Amino acid sequence: MTASGIPLSRIASLVEGSLEGEEVTITGVNTVDSAREGDIVFVEGPELLPLGEASPAAALIVPPVARTRAKPIIVTEDPRLAFSKVLALFAPQRSLPQGIHPTAVVGANARVAPGASIGAHAYVGENATIEEGAIIHPLAYVGQDAIVGANTEIHPQVYIGDRVVIGRGCTIHPGAVIGSDGFGYHFESGRHRKIPQIGTVIIEDDVTVGANSTIDRATIAATIVGAGTRIDDNVHIAHNCVIGRHCLFAGQVGIAGSTHIGDYVVMGGQVGVNDHISICSNVMVGAQAGIFSDITEPGTYSGYPAKPHTGQLRVLAAQQKLPELLKRIKELEDRLAQLEGRT
């Protein structure tokens, strides 16, 4: 929130919307239910318009089908996108002082750009590279020969393993582990013998990794996460996986090793993916689905095992009829037994 507020006309220009009504000063952003005087709120559809009109909010962001004269409004084709831009405008700005905190440990021959920030008790290994504008928060760990790209933010308690490459403009949230050993073992002479994992992880530009998520290093080459991908909390991506660009993985997704996933793939919470399979681009997978074989056609999939969603809906509809069908079968069996008894 700003101290003096922002003119509504400036916000309309920012979100590329049309201002209708008088000019007002906006001092905050809020939900319809919690709005206060001076706030701007988001009205997604006509059904929420009465709540917005009755609220103390100073102005509303609305779609073209939800116009009103009760308050000043910004009309936009995509109110949700517009609201996200307004949230960014009012988001509190956090900053760390540039340079290296006296308690941080920076290894020999590490290259830290003048505009980078290394927080208290952070560790940067030998020969690592921290590029301009990167932020390494307190208590984060960056291994030897690792690279953290420009304007990337590494939150506290993050582990970045040796030789891992993090691109530009990424955000790695607290507790994430990037570059842990892959789960590779060979059963021999009654025991599981570890297979050395000497590869790395490459995170391309503009990737978000959620809290406590884990991305394992490859056995030999690289586990890769494509640019623009968003990874939620508690997601596991195993060794040797190749993830495409602009994917979305919700919480507790688990992707087994050596899986290839295309671009613009969306997975709901707790989706499980088998190892050594391929998923093409533009696939959406419903929550808790299990993927056991290749998906070669774009579309929406769900269920266990995952199948095209329309087919799964028909199966679910049929399952709802099972009790009545079993009752009818029992009745028919009884009638058949009676007829057989008469003959």
MIVEX-525545 format. One record per residue (C-alpha): residue number from 1; x, y, z. Coordinates in steps of 0.25 Angstrom, whole numbers. Example, Ala and Ser with C-alpha at 12.3 -4.5 7.8 and 13.67 -1.06 7.14 Angstrom:
% MIVEX-525545
REC; nr; xx; yy; zz
REC; 1; 49; -18; 31
REC; 2; 55; -4; 29
This chain:
% MIVEX-525545
REC; nr; xx; yy; zz
REC; 1; 0; 0; 0
REC; 2; 5; 14; -3
REC; 3; 4; 25; 7
REC; 4; -2; 36; -3
REC; 5; -10; 26; -12
REC; 6; -11; 25; -27
REC; 7; -21; 32; -36
REC; 8; -31; 22; -42
REC; 9; -28; 27; -56
REC; 10; -13; 23; -54
REC; 11; -18; 9; -50
REC; 12; -27; 8; -62
REC; 13; -16; 12; -71
REC; 14; -7; 1; -65
REC; 15; -17; -10; -67
REC; 16; -21; -5; -81
REC; 17; -36; -3; -76
REC; 18; -46; 7; -78
REC; 19; -50; 17; -67
REC; 20; -64; 20; -64
REC; 21; -68; 30; -53
REC; 22; -61; 40; -46
REC; 23; -46; 41; -42
REC; 24; -43; 35; -28
REC; 25; -30; 32; -21
REC; 26; -28; 18; -18
REC; 27; -20; 14; -5
REC; 28; -21; -1; -5
REC; 29; -26; -13; -11
REC; 30; -36; -24; -5
REC; 31; -46; -34; -7
REC; 32; -61; -30; -8
REC; 33; -64; -36; 6
REC; 34; -52; -29; 13
REC; 35; -52; -16; 5
REC; 36; -49; -3; 13
REC; 37; -51; 12; 8
REC; 38; -40; 15; -2
REC; 39; -39; 1; -7
REC; 40; -41; -5; -21
REC; 41; -47; -18; -22
REC; 42; -49; -29; -33
REC; 43; -63; -33; -38
REC; 44; -62; -45; -46
REC; 45; -76; -46; -51
REC; 46; -90; -39; -50
REC; 47; -94; -48; -39
REC; 48; -84; -41; -30
REC; 49; -87; -27; -34
REC; 50; -97; -24; -23
REC; 51; -87; -28; -13
REC; 52; -77; -19; -19
REC; 53; -87; -7; -20
REC; 54; -91; -9; -5
REC; 55; -76; -10; -1
REC; 56; -68; 2; 5
REC; 57; -59; 1; -7
REC; 58; -55; 13; -15
REC; 59; -55; 6; -28
REC; 60; -57; -7; -35
REC; 61; -51; -15; -46
REC; 62; -61; -21; -55
REC; 63; -64; -29; -68
REC; 64; -72; -22; -79
REC; 65; -85; -30; -74
REC; 66; -84; -24; -60
REC; 67; -85; -9; -62
REC; 68; -90; 0; -51
REC; 69; -92; 15; -48
REC; 70; -92; 13; -33
REC; 71; -77; 14; -32
REC; 72; -65; 17; -42
REC; 73; -61; 5; -49
REC; 74; -50; 0; -58
REC; 75; -56; -8; -69
REC; 76; -46; -19; -75
REC; 77; -48; -32; -83
REC; 78; -40; -39; -73
REC; 79; -42; -34; -59
REC; 80; -34; -45; -52
REC; 81; -22; -41; -60
REC; 82; -24; -27; -57
REC; 83; -26; -30; -42
REC; 84; -13; -37; -42
REC; 85; -6; -25; -48
REC; 86; -12; -16; -37
REC; 87; -8; -26; -26
REC; 88; 7; -24; -32
REC; 89; 5; -9; -31
REC; 90; 2; -9; -17
REC; 91; 11; -21; -12
REC; 92; 21; -17; -2
REC; 93; 35; -16; -7
REC; 94; 45; -24; 0
REC; 95; 60; -22; -2
REC; 96; 73; -26; 3
REC; 97; 85; -17; 3
REC; 98; 94; -20; -9
REC; 99; 107; -27; -6
REC; 100; 111; -38; 4
REC; 101; 107; -39; 18
REC; 102; 119; -40; 28
REC; 103; 114; -53; 33
REC; 104; 112; -60; 19
REC; 105; 123; -70; 14
REC; 106; 127; -68; 0
REC; 107; 137; -79; -6
REC; 108; 150; -76; -13
REC; 109; 148; -71; -27
REC; 110; 133; -69; -26
REC; 111; 128; -58; -35
REC; 112; 118; -49; -28
REC; 113; 113; -37; -37
REC; 114; 113; -23; -30
REC; 115; 98; -22; -31
REC; 116; 95; -36; -24
REC; 117; 92; -38; -10
REC; 118; 97; -49; -1
REC; 119; 89; -50; 12
REC; 120; 94; -53; 26
REC; 121; 100; -67; 29
REC; 122; 97; -71; 14
REC; 123; 108; -80; 7
REC; 124; 113; -79; -7
REC; 125; 123; -89; -11
REC; 126; 136; -89; -19
REC; 127; 135; -84; -33
REC; 128; 120; -81; -32
REC; 129; 114; -70; -40
REC; 130; 104; -60; -35
REC; 131; 99; -51; -46
REC; 132; 95; -36; -45
REC; 133; 82; -34; -37
REC; 134; 81; -48; -31
REC; 135; 77; -49; -16
REC; 136; 82; -60; -8
REC; 137; 75; -59; 5
REC; 138; 80; -62; 19
REC; 139; 83; -77; 22
REC; 140; 82; -81; 7
REC; 141; 93; -91; 1
REC; 142; 99; -90; -13
REC; 143; 109; -101; -16
REC; 144; 122; -101; -24
REC; 145; 122; -97; -38
REC; 146; 107; -93; -37
REC; 147; 101; -82; -45
REC; 148; 90; -73; -41
REC; 149; 85; -64; -52
REC; 150; 82; -49; -52
REC; 151; 70; -44; -43
REC; 152; 67; -58; -38
REC; 153; 63; -59; -23
REC; 154; 67; -71; -14
REC; 155; 59; -71; -1
REC; 156; 64; -76; 12
REC; 157; 67; -90; 15
REC; 158; 68; -93; 0
REC; 159; 79; -104; -5
REC; 160; 85; -102; -18
REC; 161; 95; -113; -21
REC; 162; 108; -113; -28
REC; 163; 108; -110; -43
REC; 164; 94; -106; -43
REC; 165; 90; -95; -53
REC; 166; 78; -86; -49
REC; 167; 74; -76; -60
REC; 168; 70; -62; -59
REC; 169; 57; -56; -52
REC; 170; 54; -69; -45
REC; 171; 49; -70; -31
REC; 172; 52; -82; -22
REC; 173; 44; -82; -9
REC; 174; 48; -87; 5
REC; 175; 52; -101; 7
REC; 176; 54; -105; -8
REC; 177; 65; -114; -11
REC; 178; 70; -114; -25
REC; 179; 81; -123; -29
REC; 180; 80; -134; -19
REC; 181; 84; -148; -23
REC; 182; 75; -156; -32
REC; 183; 69; -168; -26
REC; 184; 78; -178; -34
REC; 185; 81; -192; -28
REC; 186; 85; -206; -34
REC; 187; 81; -218; -26
REC; 188; 93; -227; -25
REC; 189; 97; -238; -15
REC; 190; 86; -236; -6
REC; 191; 87; -221; -5
REC; 192; 84; -208; -12
REC; 193; 97; -202; -18
REC; 194; 96; -187; -20
REC; 195; 98; -182; -34
REC; 196; 106; -169; -34
REC; 197; 98; -157; -39
REC; 198; 109; -148; -46
REC; 199; 100; -140; -54
REC; 200; 93; -127; -51
REC; 201; 80; -119; -52
REC; 202; 77; -107; -61
REC; 203; 66; -98; -58
REC; 204; 63; -88; -69
REC; 205; 59; -74; -68
REC; 206; 46; -69; -61
REC; 207; 43; -82; -53
REC; 208; 37; -82; -40
REC; 209; 40; -94; -30
REC; 210; 30; -95; -18
REC; 211; 34; -98; -4
REC; 212; 40; -111; 0
REC; 213; 40; -116; -14
REC; 214; 51; -125; -19
REC; 215; 58; -126; -33
REC; 216; 68; -137; -34
REC; 217; 81; -136; -42
REC; 218; 82; -145; -54
REC; 219; 91; -158; -53
REC; 220; 100; -153; -64
REC; 221; 94; -141; -73
REC; 222; 84; -131; -67
REC; 223; 70; -131; -61
REC; 224; 64; -119; -69
REC; 225; 52; -110; -65
REC; 226; 47; -101; -76
REC; 227; 46; -86; -76
REC; 228; 33; -80; -70
REC; 229; 29; -93; -63
REC; 230; 22; -91; -49
REC; 231; 24; -102; -39
REC; 232; 16; -102; -26
REC; 233; 20; -107; -12
REC; 234; 24; -121; -9
REC; 235; 26; -125; -23
REC; 236; 36; -136; -27
REC; 237; 43; -136; -40
REC; 238; 53; -148; -41
REC; 239; 66; -150; -48
REC; 240; 67; -149; -63
REC; 241; 54; -143; -65
REC; 242; 52; -132; -76
REC; 243; 41; -122; -73
REC; 244; 36; -113; -84
REC; 245; 33; -98; -84
REC; 246; 21; -91; -77
REC; 247; 16; -104; -70
REC; 248; 8; -103; -57
REC; 249; 10; -114; -46
REC; 250; 1; -113; -34
REC; 251; 4; -118; -20
REC; 252; 9; -132; -17
REC; 253; 11; -135; -32
REC; 254; 21; -146; -33
REC; 255; 29; -149; -46
REC; 256; 38; -161; -47
REC; 257; 51; -162; -54
REC; 258; 54; -160; -69
REC; 259; 41; -155; -72
REC; 260; 39; -145; -83
REC; 261; 28; -134; -82
REC; 262; 25; -124; -93
REC; 263; 21; -110; -93
REC; 264; 8; -104; -86
REC; 265; 5; -117; -78
REC; 266; -3; -115; -66
REC; 267; -4; -125; -54
REC; 268; -14; -124; -43
REC; 269; -10; -127; -28
REC; 270; -5; -141; -25
REC; 271; -3; -146; -40
REC; 272; 7; -157; -41
REC; 273; 15; -160; -53
REC; 274; 22; -173; -56
REC; 275; 37; -173; -61
REC; 276; 42; -174; -75
REC; 277; 29; -168; -81
REC; 278; 26; -157; -90
REC; 279; 15; -146; -89
REC; 280; 13; -137; -101
REC; 281; 10; -122; -100
REC; 282; -3; -116; -97
REC; 283; -8; -127; -87
REC; 284; -16; -124; -75
REC; 285; -17; -135; -64
REC; 286; -27; -135; -53
REC; 287; -24; -136; -38
REC; 288; -19; -150; -33
REC; 289; -18; -156; -47
REC; 290; -8; -167; -49
REC; 291; 0; -167; -62
REC; 292; 6; -180; -66
REC; 293; 8; -179; -81
REC; 294; 11; -169; -92
REC; 295; 1; -158; -95
REC; 296; 2; -154; -109
REC; 297; -10; -146; -112
REC; 298; -13; -132; -106
REC; 299; -25; -131; -97
REC; 300; -31; -133; -83
REC; 301; -28; -146; -75
REC; 302; -32; -151; -62
REC; 303; -34; -164; -53
REC; 304; -25; -176; -49
REC; 305; -20; -180; -59
REC; 306; -21; -166; -66
REC; 307; -30; -167; -78
REC; 308; -37; -156; -87
REC; 309; -46; -148; -77
REC; 310; -59; -150; -85
REC; 311; -58; -165; -85
REC; 312; -55; -164; -70
REC; 313; -68; -156; -68
REC; 314; -76; -167; -75
REC; 315; -69; -178; -66
REC; 316; -73; -170; -53
REC; 317; -87; -168; -58
REC; 318; -88; -183; -61
REC; 319; -83; -186; -47
REC; 320; -94; -178; -40
REC; 321; -104; -187; -47
REC; 322; -97; -200; -41
REC; 323; -106; -201; -29
REC; 324; -119; -201; -37
REC; 325; -113; -210; -47
REC; 326; -109; -220; -37
REC; 327; -123; -219; -31
REC; 328; -129; -222; -45
REC; 329; -119; -233; -47
REC; 330; -123; -240; -34
REC; 331; -138; -238; -38
REC; 332; -136; -245; -51
REC; 333; -128; -256; -45
REC; 334; -139; -259; -35
REC; 335; -150; -259; -47
REC; 336; -141; -268; -55
REC; 337; -140; -278; -43
REC; 338; -155; -278; -42
REC; 339; -157; -281; -56
REC; 340; -147; -292; -56
REC; 341; -154; -298; -44
REC; 342; -167; -298; -52
REC; 343; -161; -305; -63
